[in-house]
Amino acid sequence: MIPKAMASLLFFLPLISLVELIPCVTAQSGEACLPIPDNCTAGFKCRKIVVNGMKTFACIADGCFPGDALVHLYDGGSRAMKDLKIGDKVAGGPGSGYSEIYAFGHKELDAAHKFLQVKTDESVLELTAGHFIPVQVEEKLVYKRAADLKVDDRLFTRFGVSQVTELSEVEKLGLYNPLTLSGHILVNDIVASVHSEWFLDSLFDALGVSQYLPSSYQLLLSPIRALYKLAGRELYSTGYAMLNSFVNVDEISRKFGGTIVVTMGLLGTLAVTSKLIKEM
């Protein structure tokens, strides 16, 4: 759950999200970048890295899985990440059941990128450094970025709870980030959040509350999920496909999604508030 103070902070996000609209020269994957404002192309985050002992900033994929990662479907089968589509009902892990995909934060077939490889006794998962994953800490669920995982961290899996045995880096093809209604997805038998680094990370990191980022992003995306449920799977999927044929929805959502979602959330909040006032 999000603390009341953090929930209150979400009402002020429209002002913060305007930072995304500041024009700048864009940088590509792996290139040097500027952290404020972040001038990486959509789908990448300007992160501090160490090269030959020197600290610098470079564009790193903000949160995705490779194309060959496997998810479990409601019908009992499995499907590669690259073959998923809007409306697919996928496993979210123990306690989450199965949940439908309503959007993609990233969907790139031919991109080759570096991923963090996380091994447990039963499974192997590859994901980018900025993707969030739930970890069991003193019998509680705490979200960590993949980059912050350590050997012996306890992850939630299809089989229960398993410890991380090895961490390494690999290069694989594809960048995919499906968003599910539940906010979780079971990938290669390991439970992961569908959320990754986005426009609030710098603020939450500065406040020392980065573990609440996935819950906050899930809340901010609630207007989109409401639209999916209101329109229905078939109508929504058709509309999404039509829109994507004219513009790259996935790229726009990564670059300007913060501003769009916050605006929709604010309008929704004002509409509900107005209705409540009228009924008083």
C-alpha positions as CSV (number, residue, x, y, z in Angstrom):
1,M,0.0,0.0,0.0
2,I,1.1,3.6,-0.7
3,P,1.5,5.8,2.5
4,K,-1.0,8.6,2.7
5,A,1.7,11.2,2.3
6,M,2.8,9.6,-1.0
7,A,-0.8,9.4,-2.2
8,S,-1.3,13.1,-1.5
9,L,1.9,13.8,-3.5
10,L,0.3,12.3,-6.6
11,F,-2.1,15.3,-6.9
12,F,0.9,17.6,-7.7
13,L,2.3,15.4,-10.4
14,P,1.0,17.4,-13.4
15,L,3.5,20.1,-12.7
16,I,6.3,17.7,-12.2
17,S,5.4,15.8,-15.4
18,L,5.8,19.0,-17.5
19,V,9.6,18.4,-17.3
20,E,9.1,15.7,-20.0
21,L,8.1,18.4,-22.5
22,I,11.4,20.3,-22.3
23,P,13.0,20.2,-25.7
24,C,16.5,18.7,-25.9
25,V,18.9,16.9,-28.2
26,T,18.2,13.2,-28.0
27,A,20.8,10.5,-27.3
28,Q,20.6,6.9,-28.5
29,S,21.1,3.6,-26.6
30,G,24.6,3.4,-25.0
31,E,25.5,7.0,-25.8
32,A,26.4,9.6,-23.3
33,C,23.4,11.6,-22.0
34,L,22.2,14.4,-19.8
35,P,20.3,13.4,-16.6
36,I,18.4,16.7,-16.3
37,P,16.4,16.9,-18.5
38,D,16.8,13.3,-19.6
39,N,17.7,13.5,-23.3
40,C,17.6,9.7,-24.1
41,T,15.3,8.5,-26.8
42,A,12.0,7.0,-25.8
43,G,12.3,3.7,-23.9
44,F,15.7,4.5,-22.4
45,K,16.8,6.2,-19.2
46,C,19.9,8.3,-18.5
47,R,21.7,6.3,-15.8
48,K,24.9,6.7,-13.9
49,I,27.4,4.0,-14.9
50,V,31.1,3.3,-14.2
51,V,33.5,2.9,-17.2
52,N,37.1,2.2,-16.5
53,G,36.7,3.4,-13.0
54,M,35.2,6.7,-14.1
55,K,31.6,7.7,-13.4
56,T,29.5,8.9,-16.4
57,F,25.9,8.9,-17.7
58,A,24.7,6.7,-20.6
59,C,21.3,5.8,-22.1
60,I,20.2,2.4,-20.8
61,A,16.9,0.5,-21.6
62,D,14.5,1.6,-18.9
63,G,12.7,-1.7,-18.2
64,C,12.0,-4.6,-20.5
65,F,12.3,-8.3,-21.1
66,P,13.9,-10.0,-24.1
67,G,11.8,-11.4,-26.9
68,D,12.4,-15.1,-26.0
69,A,11.2,-14.7,-22.4
70,L,8.2,-17.1,-21.7
71,V,4.9,-16.3,-20.0
72,H,2.1,-18.7,-19.1
73,L,-1.3,-18.3,-20.7
74,Y,-4.7,-18.8,-19.1
75,D,-5.4,-21.8,-21.5
76,G,-2.5,-23.7,-20.0
77,G,0.0,-23.0,-22.8
78,S,3.0,-20.7,-22.9
79,R,4.0,-17.9,-25.3
80,A,7.2,-16.0,-26.0
81,M,7.2,-12.3,-25.0
82,K,7.6,-11.2,-28.7
83,D,4.4,-13.0,-29.6
84,L,2.1,-11.4,-27.0
85,K,-0.7,-9.1,-27.9
86,I,-3.3,-6.9,-26.3
87,G,-6.0,-8.9,-24.6
88,D,-3.8,-12.0,-23.9
89,K,-4.5,-13.4,-20.4
90,V,-1.2,-14.2,-18.7
91,A,-0.1,-15.5,-15.3
92,G,0.8,-13.0,-12.7
93,G,2.2,-15.4,-10.2
94,P,1.0,-16.7,-6.8
95,G,-1.8,-14.5,-5.4
96,S,-2.2,-12.6,-8.7
97,G,-4.0,-15.2,-10.8
98,Y,-4.3,-14.5,-14.5
99,S,-4.5,-11.0,-15.9
100,E,-5.1,-9.4,-19.3
101,I,-2.5,-7.3,-21.2
102,Y,-3.9,-3.8,-21.9
103,A,-0.8,-2.0,-23.3
104,F,2.9,-2.3,-24.0
105,G,5.4,0.1,-22.4
106,H,7.9,-1.1,-25.0
107,K,7.8,-3.4,-28.0
108,E,10.9,-3.7,-30.1
109,L,11.6,-6.8,-32.1
110,D,15.1,-6.1,-33.6
111,A,16.8,-4.3,-30.8
112,A,19.8,-6.1,-29.3
113,H,20.5,-5.0,-25.7
114,K,22.2,-6.0,-22.5
115,F,20.1,-7.6,-19.8
116,L,20.7,-8.6,-16.2
117,Q,20.5,-12.4,-15.9
118,V,19.0,-13.5,-12.6
119,K,19.4,-17.2,-11.7
120,T,17.6,-19.2,-9.0
121,D,17.7,-22.9,-8.3
122,E,14.7,-23.4,-10.5
123,S,14.6,-20.5,-13.1
124,V,16.6,-18.0,-15.1
125,L,15.2,-14.5,-15.8
126,E,16.6,-11.8,-18.0
127,L,15.4,-8.2,-17.6
128,T,16.8,-4.7,-17.9
129,A,18.4,-3.0,-15.0
130,G,15.6,-0.5,-14.4
131,H,12.8,-3.0,-14.2
132,F,11.2,-3.6,-10.8
133,I,10.9,-7.1,-9.2
134,P,9.2,-8.0,-5.9
135,V,11.5,-9.4,-3.3
136,Q,10.7,-11.0,0.1
137,V,12.3,-9.1,2.9
138,E,11.5,-10.2,6.4
139,E,8.2,-11.9,5.2
140,K,7.2,-8.7,3.4
141,L,7.0,-7.8,-0.3
142,V,9.5,-5.1,-1.3
143,Y,10.1,-3.8,-4.8
144,K,13.7,-3.5,-6.0
145,R,15.1,-2.6,-9.4
146,A,16.9,-5.5,-11.1
147,A,20.1,-3.5,-10.8
148,D,19.8,-3.6,-7.0
149,L,19.3,-7.3,-6.7
150,K,21.9,-9.3,-4.7
151,V,22.8,-13.0,-4.4
152,D,20.6,-14.6,-1.7
153,D,17.7,-12.2,-2.3
154,R,14.4,-14.1,-2.1
155,L,12.2,-13.9,-5.2
156,F,8.6,-15.0,-5.7
157,T,8.4,-17.8,-8.3
158,R,5.8,-20.3,-9.7
159,F,7.2,-22.8,-7.1
160,G,7.2,-20.6,-4.0
161,V,10.1,-18.4,-2.9
162,S,13.6,-19.0,-4.3
163,Q,16.9,-17.4,-3.6
164,V,19.0,-15.7,-6.2
165,T,22.1,-17.8,-6.8
166,E,23.9,-15.9,-9.5
167,L,23.8,-12.5,-11.3
168,S,25.4,-11.8,-14.6
169,E,25.0,-9.7,-17.8
170,V,23.9,-11.1,-21.2
171,E,23.0,-9.6,-24.6
172,K,19.7,-10.7,-26.1
173,L,17.3,-9.7,-28.9
174,G,14.1,-7.7,-28.3
175,L,12.7,-5.2,-25.8
176,Y,9.2,-5.9,-24.5
177,N,7.3,-4.6,-21.6
178,P,3.6,-5.8,-21.5
179,L,1.4,-4.1,-18.9
180,T,-1.2,-6.3,-17.2
181,L,-4.3,-5.3,-15.2
182,S,-2.9,-6.8,-12.0
183,G,0.5,-5.1,-12.3
184,H,2.5,-8.4,-12.1
185,I,3.6,-10.9,-14.7
186,L,5.2,-14.4,-14.3
187,V,8.2,-14.5,-16.7
188,N,10.3,-17.6,-17.0
189,D,8.5,-18.8,-13.8
190,I,9.7,-15.7,-11.8
191,V,7.2,-13.0,-10.6
192,A,8.1,-9.5,-11.9
193,S,6.4,-6.2,-11.7
194,V,5.2,-4.8,-15.1
195,H,6.6,-1.4,-14.1
196,S,10.0,0.0,-14.7
197,E,11.8,3.3,-14.5
198,W,9.6,6.2,-15.7
199,F,9.1,9.9,-15.0
200,L,8.8,9.8,-11.2
201,D,12.0,7.8,-10.4
202,S,14.2,10.8,-9.8
203,L,11.8,12.3,-7.3
204,F,11.0,9.1,-5.4
205,D,14.8,8.3,-5.3
206,A,15.5,11.7,-3.8
207,L,12.8,11.1,-1.1
208,G,14.1,7.6,-0.4
209,V,10.8,5.9,-1.2
210,S,11.7,4.1,-4.5
211,Q,10.0,0.9,-3.3
212,Y,6.6,2.6,-3.8
213,L,7.2,3.4,-7.5
214,P,5.5,0.3,-8.9
215,S,2.4,0.9,-6.8
216,S,2.3,4.6,-7.7
217,Y,2.7,3.8,-11.5
218,Q,-0.1,1.2,-11.1
219,L,-2.3,3.9,-9.6
220,L,-1.5,6.5,-12.2
221,L,-2.3,4.0,-15.0
222,S,-5.8,3.2,-13.6
223,P,-7.6,5.5,-16.1
224,I,-6.2,3.4,-18.9
225,R,-7.2,0.2,-17.2
226,A,-10.7,1.6,-16.6
227,L,-11.0,2.4,-20.3
228,Y,-10.0,-1.2,-21.2
229,K,-12.6,-2.6,-18.8
230,L,-15.3,-0.1,-20.1
231,A,-14.7,-0.7,-23.8
232,G,-14.2,-4.5,-23.5
233,R,-11.3,-6.6,-24.8
234,E,-12.4,-6.8,-28.4
235,L,-13.3,-3.1,-28.9
236,Y,-10.2,-1.9,-27.0
237,S,-7.9,-4.2,-28.9
238,T,-9.3,-3.0,-32.2
239,G,-9.0,0.6,-31.3
240,Y,-5.4,0.1,-30.0
241,A,-4.4,-1.6,-33.2
242,M,-5.9,1.2,-35.3
243,L,-4.2,3.9,-33.3
244,N,-0.9,2.0,-33.5
245,S,-1.2,1.9,-37.3
246,F,-1.0,5.7,-37.4
247,V,1.4,6.4,-34.6
248,N,3.8,4.4,-32.5
249,V,1.8,4.1,-29.3
250,D,4.5,2.3,-27.4
251,E,7.1,5.0,-28.1
252,I,4.7,7.9,-27.3
253,S,3.7,6.2,-24.1
254,R,7.3,6.0,-22.9
255,K,8.1,9.6,-24.0
256,F,5.0,11.5,-23.1
257,G,3.0,8.9,-21.1
258,G,3.7,10.6,-17.8
259,T,2.0,13.9,-18.9
260,I,-0.9,12.1,-20.6
261,V,-1.6,9.7,-17.8
262,V,-1.3,12.3,-15.1
263,T,-3.6,14.7,-17.0
264,M,-6.2,11.9,-17.4
265,G,-5.9,11.0,-13.7
266,L,-6.3,14.6,-12.7
267,L,-9.4,15.1,-14.9
268,G,-10.8,11.9,-13.5
269,T,-10.2,13.0,-9.9
270,L,-11.9,16.4,-10.6
271,A,-14.9,14.7,-12.2
272,V,-15.4,12.4,-9.2
273,T,-14.9,15.2,-6.8
274,S,-17.4,17.4,-8.6
275,K,-19.9,14.5,-8.6
276,L,-19.5,14.0,-4.8
277,I,-19.9,17.8,-4.1
278,K,-23.1,17.8,-6.1
279,E,-24.5,14.9,-4.2
280,M,-23.7,16.5,-0.8
